[in-house]
Amino acid sequence: MNRDLHSIRRDYQFDDLLEEKVGDDPLSLFDSWLKLAIDSCQDDPTAMMLSTVDREHKPHSRIVLLKQRDESGFSFFTNYDSDKGQDIEANNHVCLTFFWAPLSRQIRIEGTIEKTDKATSEAYFATRPRASQIAASASPQSQIIKNRTFLSDQFDRLDEELKESDVPCPSNWGGYIVKPNSIEFWQGRPSRLHDRLIYTLENDRWHRVRKAP
């Protein structure tokens, strides 16, 4: 690559992140930031990086989509037999990261993860487009396949088998919920003097500190 990467830079500027403005509840603050991101960011505002650690203590990250946020935590859905599912089976400590470039904002969430109940998984699966339902059944996620045609053939076979009937939720597919114990809000500021506020859950109460950027 010939391009000078050192020259690619910008000064961050959108808003302040001050203690007197944010309150003591990080989940309420998250909701307000997410709402603004959905209103302001055209492309995938609910996208988040999920970071896991496998049995050999190697980290892995990928993008998933937030599908629910309630008092219990942050939920997404996937194939339980996937690489991320295997990592989670080995180590239930994970990290979620949201980044909204137009807002110069980032949220980093650390916590433990567990499967949602089957009813929750089936209820969400029923809301997916039919083609996405079939794809979830057709794809042996994270397994090595010989070519793209294999997936197309699997999809077409299932589509023909099911015809107009309902697509059942696969037994190895469902939701995970991340229960946070630390949430960091990052607001980009000029001259790299960014704001960082970190909420940590201790004895069922959130405690807030500020860290230097």
C-alpha positions in Angstrom: 0.0 0.0 0.0 1.5 3.3 -1.1 -0.9 5.6 0.6 0.4 7.5 3.6 -1.8 6.2 6.4 -0.4 8.8 8.8 -2.3 11.5 6.8 -5.7 9.9 7.4 -7.1 11.7 10.4 -9.9 13.9 11.6 -10.7 15.9 14.7 -13.7 14.5 16.6 -16.5 16.9 17.5 -20.1 16.3 18.3 -21.0 16.8 22.0 -19.7 16.8 25.5 -20.0 13.9 27.9 -20.3 15.5 31.3 -21.3 13.9 34.6 -24.0 16.4 35.3 -25.7 15.6 32.0 -25.6 11.8 32.0 -27.2 10.6 35.3 -26.5 7.5 37.3 -28.2 4.9 35.1 -26.0 3.7 32.2 -28.8 1.6 30.7 -31.0 4.7 30.3 -28.0 6.6 28.8 -27.4 3.7 26.4 -31.0 3.9 25.3 -30.8 7.6 24.6 -27.5 7.2 22.6 -29.0 4.3 20.6 -32.1 6.2 19.8 -30.0 9.1 18.4 -27.9 6.7 16.5 -31.0 5.0 14.9 -32.3 8.5 13.9 -28.9 9.8 12.7 -26.9 6.9 11.3 -28.2 5.4 8.1 -26.2 2.2 8.0 -26.7 -0.5 10.6 -27.0 1.6 13.8 -27.7 -1.6 15.8 -24.4 -3.3 14.7 -22.1 -4.2 17.5 -18.8 -6.0 17.6 -18.9 -9.2 19.7 -15.6 -10.2 21.1 -15.1 -13.7 22.6 -12.2 -15.8 23.8 -11.8 -19.4 22.8 -10.5 -22.5 24.7 -6.9 -21.6 23.8 -7.4 -18.0 25.1 -7.3 -16.5 21.7 -9.6 -13.5 21.1 -12.1 -13.4 18.2 -14.3 -10.5 17.1 -17.2 -10.2 14.6 -20.2 -7.9 14.0 -23.7 -9.0 15.1 -26.9 -7.0 15.4 -28.5 -6.0 18.7 -32.1 -7.3 18.6 -33.3 -6.5 22.1 -32.3 -4.4 25.1 -34.2 -4.8 28.4 -33.4 -4.8 32.1 -31.8 -8.2 31.7 -29.3 -7.2 29.1 -28.4 -7.1 25.4 -29.6 -9.8 23.1 -28.6 -11.1 19.6 -29.4 -14.3 17.8 -27.2 -16.9 16.0 -26.3 -20.5 15.4 -25.2 -22.1 18.7 -22.8 -24.4 16.8 -21.0 -21.5 15.2 -17.4 -20.4 16.2 -18.8 -17.8 18.5 -21.1 -20.3 20.1 -18.1 -22.6 20.7 -16.2 -19.7 22.2 -19.1 -18.8 24.5 -19.4 -22.4 25.6 -15.7 -22.3 26.7 -15.8 -18.8 28.2 -18.9 -16.8 29.1 -17.1 -13.5 29.5 -17.6 -11.3 26.4 -17.4 -7.7 25.2 -19.8 -5.7 22.9 -18.7 -2.6 21.1 -20.8 0.0 19.3 -19.3 2.7 17.2 -21.2 5.5 15.5 -18.8 7.5 13.4 -21.1 10.3 12.5 -21.7 11.0 16.2 -18.1 10.4 17.3 -19.4 8.0 19.9 -18.5 4.5 21.1 -19.9 2.3 23.8 -18.0 -0.7 25.2 -20.0 -3.3 27.3 -18.3 -6.1 29.2 -20.2 -8.8 31.0 -21.3 -12.5 31.0 -23.4 -14.2 28.4 -26.0 -16.9 28.5 -28.6 -18.4 26.1 -32.1 -17.0 26.1 -34.9 -19.3 26.8 -36.4 -21.3 23.9 -39.6 -19.4 23.8 -37.7 -16.1 23.3 -35.7 -17.7 20.4 -38.8 -19.1 18.7 -40.7 -15.8 19.1 -37.9 -13.8 17.4 -37.4 -16.5 14.7 -41.0 -16.2 13.7 -40.5 -12.5 13.0 -37.7 -13.1 10.5 -38.3 -13.0 6.7 -39.0 -16.5 5.4 -35.8 -16.5 3.3 -33.8 -15.7 6.4 -35.5 -18.5 8.3 -34.6 -21.0 5.6 -31.1 -19.7 5.4 -30.6 -20.2 9.2 -31.6 -23.9 8.7 -29.6 -24.4 5.5 -26.3 -23.0 6.7 -23.9 -25.1 8.8 -22.5 -21.9 10.2 -18.7 -21.8 10.6 -18.2 -25.2 9.1 -16.0 -25.6 6.0 -18.0 -26.1 2.8 -16.7 -26.9 -0.7 -18.3 -24.0 -2.5 -21.2 -21.5 -2.6 -23.3 -23.9 -4.7 -23.5 -26.2 -1.6 -25.4 -23.4 0.3 -27.6 -22.6 -2.7 -28.6 -26.3 -3.1 -29.3 -26.6 0.7 -31.5 -23.5 0.6 -33.4 -24.7 -2.5 -33.9 -28.1 -1.1 -35.4 -26.8 2.2 -37.5 -24.2 0.4 -39.0 -27.0 -1.7 -39.5 -29.3 1.2 -41.3 -26.7 3.3 -43.2 -25.1 0.4 -45.7 -22.8 2.1 -45.6 -24.3 5.5 -44.1 -22.5 8.5 -40.3 -22.8 8.9 -39.5 -24.3 12.3 -36.8 -22.7 14.5 -33.7 -24.9 14.3 -32.8 -26.6 17.6 -29.3 -25.3 17.4 -30.3 -21.7 16.7 -31.4 -19.0 19.2 -30.6 -16.0 21.3 -27.9 -15.0 23.6 -28.2 -12.3 26.2 -25.2 -10.3 27.6 -25.6 -9.2 31.2 -23.4 -6.2 31.7 -21.1 -5.5 34.6 -19.2 -2.6 33.0 -20.3 0.0 30.4 -18.0 2.6 29.0 -19.2 5.6 27.1 -16.7 7.3 24.8 -17.4 10.7 23.2 -14.8 11.9 20.7 -13.5 15.4 21.4 -11.1 17.9 19.7 -7.4 17.4 20.0 -8.0 13.8 21.1 -9.1 15.0 24.5 -12.0 12.5 24.5 -14.5 12.0 27.2 -14.6 8.5 28.8 -17.2 7.6 31.5 -17.2 4.1 32.9 -20.1 2.6 34.9 -19.2 -0.6 36.9 -21.8 -2.7 38.6 -21.0 -3.4 42.3 -23.4 -4.9 44.8 -26.3 -4.3 42.4 -25.5 -0.6 42.1 -23.8 1.3 39.2 -20.7 3.3 40.1 -19.3 5.9 37.7 -15.7 7.1 37.1 -14.0 9.2 34.5 -10.9 7.9 32.7 -8.3 9.9 30.8 -8.4 9.3 27.0 
